[in-house]
Amino acid sequence: MMNTNDNLQKIMLTLERIRSEKYPHVSKEIVENIINIQFENQEMDSRHTGRATTHQVIRKYIEEQSQGVKKC
């Protein structure tokens, strides 16, 4: 039986493979950041926080990309 950390690593590796093959213009860091936010906020009472934080991170990433900054 896999533990939570193993499952998280498997998800990250799978999403990284997909990202690098199909969406290489999207930074690895933003994907990892979103995965970690969602993982940390998966309990029913913190899902709203996870969604809000993810939305903020994505918005910031898009704004930075449109300004030519490549930070996450």
Contact map, one row per residue, 1 for C-alpha under 8 A:
111000000000000000000000000000000000000000000000000000000000000000000000
111101100000000000000000000000000000000000000000000000000000000000000000
111111100000000000000000000000000000000000000000000000000000000000000000
011111110000000000000000000000000000000000000000000000000000000000000000
001111111000000000000000000000000000000000000000000000000000000000000000
011111111100000000000000000000000000000000000000000000000000000000000000
011111111110000000000000000000000000000000000000000000000000000000000000
000111111111000000000000000000000000001000000000000000000000000000000000
000011111111100000000000000000000000000000000000000000000000000000000000
000001111111110000000000000000000000000000000000000000000000000000000000
000000111111111000000000000000000000000000000000000000000000000000000000
000000011111111100000000000000010010000000000000000000000000000000000000
000000001111111110000000000000000000000000000000000000000000000000000000
000000000111111111000000000000000000000000000000000000000000000000000000
000000000011111111100000000000100000000000000000000000000000000000000000
000000000001111111110000000100100000000000000000000000000000000000000000
000000000000111111111000000000000000000000000000000000000000000000000000
000000000000011111111110000000000000000000000000000000000000000000000000
000000000000001111111111010100000000000000000000000000000000000000000000
000000000000000111111111000000000000000000000000000000000000000000000000
000000000000000011111111000000000000000000000000000000000000000000000000
000000000000000001111111000000000000000000000000000000000000000000000000
000000000000000001111111110000000000000000000000000000000000000000000000
000000000000000000111111111000000000000000000000000000000000000000000000
000000000000000000000011111000000000000000000000000000000000000000000000
000000000000000000100011111101100000000000000000000000000000000000000000
000000000000000000000001111111100000000000000000000000000000000000000001
000000000000000100100000011111110000000000000000000000000000000000000000
000000000000000000000000001111111000000000000000000000000000000000000001
000000000000000000000000011111111100000000000000000000001100100000000001
000000000000001100000000011111111110000000000000000000000000000000000000
000000000001000000000000000111111111000000000000000000000000000000000000
000000000000000000000000000011111111100000000000000000000000000000000000
000000000000000000000000000001111111110000000000000001001000000000000000
000000000001000000000000000000111111111000000000000000000000000000000000
000000000000000000000000000000011111111100000000000000000000000000000000
000000000000000000000000000000001111111110000000010011000000000000000000
000000000000000000000000000000000111111111000010011001000000000000000000
000000010000000000000000000000000011111111000000000000000000000000000000
000000000000000000000000000000000001111111000000010000000000000000000000
000000000000000000000000000000000000111111100110110000000000000000000000
000000000000000000000000000000000000011111110110010000000000000000000000
000000000000000000000000000000000000000011111110000000000000000000000000
000000000000000000000000000000000000000001111110000000000000000000000000
000000000000000000000000000000000000000000111111000000000000000000000000
000000000000000000000000000000000000000011111111110000000000000000000000
000000000000000000000000000000000000010011111111111000000000000000000000
000000000000000000000000000000000000000000001111111100000000000000000000
000000000000000000000000000000000000000010000111111110000000000000000000
000000000000000000000000000000000000110111000111111111000000000000000000
000000000000000000000000000000000000010000000011111111100000000000000000
000000000000000000000000000000000000000000000001111111110000000000000000
000000000000000000000000000000000000100000000000111111111000000000000000
000000000000000000000000000000000100110000000000011111111100000000000000
000000000000000000000000000000000000000000000000001111111110000000000000
000000000000000000000000000000000000000000000000000111111111000000000000
000000000000000000000000000001000100000000000000000011111111100000000001
000000000000000000000000000001000000000000000000000001111111110000000000
000000000000000000000000000000000000000000000000000000111111111000000000
000000000000000000000000000000000000000000000000000000011111111100000001
000000000000000000000000000001000000000000000000000000001111111110000011
000000000000000000000000000000000000000000000000000000000111111111000000
000000000000000000000000000000000000000000000000000000000011111111100000
000000000000000000000000000000000000000000000000000000000001111111111110
000000000000000000000000000000000000000000000000000000000000111111111100
000000000000000000000000000000000000000000000000000000000000011111111000
000000000000000000000000000000000000000000000000000000000000001111111000
000000000000000000000000000000000000000000000000000000000000000111111100
000000000000000000000000000000000000000000000000000000000000000111111110
000000000000000000000000000000000000000000000000000000000000000110011111
000000000000000000000000000000000000000000000000000000000000100100001111
000000000000000000000000001011000000000000000000000000001001100000000111
